[in-house]
Amino acid sequence: MEPVPPSPTEQDTDMGGDPACWLDRVCPECGGFLLEARPTTCERCGTALAAE
């Protein structure tokens, strides 16, 4: 007889992840994460970013 795997707990089923509010900190050109809150250019690829 094979052992029965434990049932999932709340911690095991929590998918978590990064908050969607960080989407404005991702360069649309290269996908790099922007360290500044409102950057004017991407420090990774140099793409000019639109001011909102």
SULPE-V752495 format. One line per field, one symbol per residue. phi: phi as a letter, one per 30 degrees, with the letter a starting at -180 (. if undefined). psi: psi as a letter, one per 30 degrees, with the letter a starting at -180 (. if undefined). A space follows every 50 residues. Layout:
BEGIN
phi->???
psi->???
END
This chain:
BEGIN
phi->.dddddddceddcddhjdddddddccdddciddddddbdcbdddciddcd dc
psi->kkkkklkkleeefjfblkkfffffgkkfefgkkkeleilflkfefgkkkk k.
END
